[in-house]
Amino acid sequence: MNESEHARPRAARLISTVALAIVATLGLLYIVSQFLRNSVGVIAPNLAAEIGLSPMEIGVLSSIYFLVFAAVQLPLGVALDRYGPKLCMLASVAFTVAGCVVFAWAQTAGGLIAGRALLGFGTASFLMAPVALYARWFPPERFSTLAGIHLGIGSLGALFATAPLAFATASIGWRATFLAVGVIAVGIGVLIALIVSDDPPGVKTTPRRETLRESVAGIWQVIRTPSMGRIFFVQLTAYPSFVLVVGLWGGPYLTHIYGYDLTGRGEILFIAALAQILGSFFWGPADRFFGSYKVPILIGTGSSFVGLALLAVLGTPPVALLVALFALIGFSTGMTSLVMSHGRSLVPPHLLGRCITLLNIGTMGGGFMVQFVSGALIDLFPTEGGAYPLEAYRLVFGLHAGLVLIGGLAYFRSRERA
């Protein structure tokens, strides 16, 4: 163990003003990421009316973000281990601002998709880089708690992508709203440049000088880690429940099946997003409460399955139950930090970046998969006055419930570090 590894635990225990400022700044960064990730759900009917998008195009528009985001993860993992989190975040902010501008100015489906692709590329490091930095600043036993706090703070972005986005769209339009988010991203980038450092005071991590071959070998080592595939699969299936419902089809479902307007659907999705925030804070330290990663992850997976299955079976549940099911799905998917922590516990420190970015491929790759496929499936059904039929929504909710169940069963046999 080198000198920086001896010094880090002592430095990390110092809850300084600088440390708190860094956590707050990185939380703001993830708020932007979550807002952009989930913003299509509320404004999808507006985009369809203004640009003339089909269900398939809406699915592609939302899912392209997740495809690009997932594709960047493994190169990002190598960059985090080699160049450090700060530089990766600063480069990412620039692409995020560009994506906001392109999306806001787009006049065609192609322009919107190009903007979303840039946003996926730009925000790809807004979770992975901060948690890699937390691993440098704080002791390992605090990692899942800090990751949970980061997810909880960042999930305010998903909250802002519901009722507040609906209000902003009604007030100034969705184009001006996205330009404003770009300006906010610039301000956060300035804060990162001024106050964020890769290591806590008094500690300096010696960069690992790896060849390209060694970097790729490190990725393969993570992939071959026992139980990593099972952990990856539960990540692939569980979190996308939230982006399927809140991030894309929840808004159209509430409008087409229940008749809610922009404000009404924003308010119900707001409750689901708020539940995810509460879930992130609840699940973050749950591994220490249960003495296990597996138990709380399986509980969360089972809850997500129940919420989706009931939506599929009931079709049009009473409004109170509908809101409860949306909230249950949001709360359950707040366990992402636990899944990352389980994976992180199985690999050596120098593979941290590659491990968490590999798992994030599951998060975002799953998001792309369920949104793209669901868009294609809904497009198979005839519309009725521009509305998609109930059977289409029941199908996509039911299929994803089955996927979540399969993921939970696969994860059941994973192992935990002694």
Secondary structure, 3 states (H helix, E strand, C coil): CCHHHHHHHHHHCCCCHHHHHHHHHHHHHHHHHHHHHHCHHHHHHHHHHHHCCCHHHHHHHHHHHHHHHHHHHHHHHHHHHHHCHHHHHHHHHHHHHHHHHHHHHCCCHHHHHHHHHHHHHHHHHCCHHHHHHHHHHCCHHHHHHHHHHHHHHHCHHHHHCCHHHHHHHHHHCHHHHHHHHHHHHHHHHHHHHHHCCCCCCCCCCCCCCCCHHHHHHHHHHHHHCCCHHHHHHHHHHHCHHHHHHHHHHHHHHHHHHHCCCHHHHHHHHHHHHHHHHHHHHHHCCHHHHHCCCHHHHHHHHHHHHHHHHHHHHHCCCCHHHHHHHHHHHHHHHHHHHHHHHHHHCCCCHHHHHHHHHHHHHHHHHHHHHHHHHHHHHHCCCCCECCECCHHHHHHHHHHHHHHHHHHHHHHCCCCCCC
